[in-house]
Amino acid sequence: MLTKTKIYLSSPHMGGAEQKYVAQAFDSNWIAPLGPNVDGFEDAIKHYLGNDCDVAALSSGTAAIHIALRLLGIGVGDEVICQSFTFAASANPILYEGATPIFVDSELETWNMDPYLLEKAIIDRIHKNKTPKAIIAVHLYGVPYKAHAIQTIAKKYGIPVIEDSAEAFGSTYYGKPCGTLADFGILSFNGNKIITTSGGGALICKDPSLKKRAVFLATQARDDAAHYEHSSIGFNYRMSNVLAGIGRGQMEVLDLRVEARRRNYEYYKRHLSECNSITFLEEPTGCFSNRWITCISTDAFETRERIRKALLQDDIESRPLWKPMHLQPVFMHCLSYTNGVSEDLFNRGLCLPSGSNLDTDDLNRIIAIIKKSLNS
Ligand SMILES: *Cc1c(COP(=O)(O)O)cnc(C)c1O
């Protein structure tokens, strides 16, 4: 009997050149959080983003958000507005700094931060004499947030924006690469992302002095001296030269990975078009999504669960959409501005297997099970 293999939601997909760069790290004994691969990886990212930025390779996307908050001078008692519909890593660094998160719900078109609610939150906080110190907006599942509207509001009130582009490397907004749309951008190279270094991230800065400061903070904040001298608190957040070798190899195939994931999306959409209880997250005008994950929303919680359980029975991993932060036990006490959109999506939405290494047989197997689960 043929045994079916497990299908994962989003698994690593090496391109081939990774081991060459990793071998170079070994051959030259650059087994450290600095070296030619770190420089090469940063250059490749910078080039991909159009050269109009500076890039610091770090140990994770979470670390990149933390450093961005530190560079913005966020501290104890400050308020930071964060998209509620996201992964907890978008918000956790706010707490690392002793600051207070304020969560803002999503709009229906992109599933990202609702500009109307954002402005409402800002005005409300200003009336209470607490002007928010930063905004963290997220391109969820690779679909760009409404950057024009968010940026206009942020500018109006003089609040810097951190662009959480962890899921959107390869996406663009009116031709501009995601990660370069705000004051700081962050990327993630965790194992499930569109390209991976097994674990890693990057901070995207607007000028070289900010990158220099970021690298300084990420390497224990060592002052210029022969001995170890410190006048500020640092972190151990730099990327390893071994892992940056994987990153260099992955950069060579990033465009292919985007193509493959977009193909997955189109295939699902075409073959599930007859299913009236399923709708797809669309690509808004002016936006190009890397389609990191193909997301659907169903007509009811029960439908979503029926599909998810049927897939699980066949050893296929799918997952409900992110549980909004304002509904998480750890953040429930925090102030939030909601409209029901993300809670509803959480209840009815599902992430389908979306790896760039899925083949047509895999997709057909998944689609057949979804259709069967809907007809049973
Ligand atoms: C993955 C992810 C992060 C965190 O990245 P790590 O590299 O895993 O620390 C942050 N925000 C979002 C939206 C993510 O999906």
The ligand as a MOL file (V3000), in Angstrom:
LIG
                    3D

  0  0  0     0  0            999 V3000
M  V30 BEGIN CTAB
M  V30 COUNTS 15 15 0 0 0
M  V30 BEGIN ATOM
M  V30 1 C 7.3830 35.1790 12.4270 0
M  V30 2 C 6.8340 36.4830 12.8230 0
M  V30 3 C 7.5400 37.3360 13.6910 0
M  V30 4 C 8.7550 36.9310 14.4590 0
M  V30 5 O 9.8180 36.4950 13.7710 0
M  V30 6 P 10.8760 35.4980 14.4600 0
M  V30 7 O 12.0060 35.5210 13.5010 0
M  V30 8 O 10.2120 34.1600 14.5640 0
M  V30 9 O 11.2410 36.0570 15.7890 0
M  V30 10 C 7.0200 38.5960 13.9340 0
M  V30 11 N 5.8570 38.9870 13.3940 0
M  V30 12 C 5.1440 38.1930 12.5880 0
M  V30 13 C 3.8820 38.7140 12.0060 0
M  V30 14 C 5.5940 36.9010 12.2970 0
M  V30 15 O 4.8530 36.1100 11.5170 0
M  V30 END ATOM
M  V30 BEGIN BOND
M  V30 1 1 1 2
M  V30 2 1 2 3
M  V30 3 2 2 14
M  V30 4 1 3 4
M  V30 5 2 3 10
M  V30 6 1 4 5
M  V30 7 1 5 6
M  V30 8 2 6 7
M  V30 9 1 6 8
M  V30 10 1 6 9
M  V30 11 1 10 11
M  V30 12 2 11 12
M  V30 13 1 12 13
M  V30 14 1 12 14
M  V30 15 1 14 15
M  V30 END BOND
M  V30 END CTAB
M  END
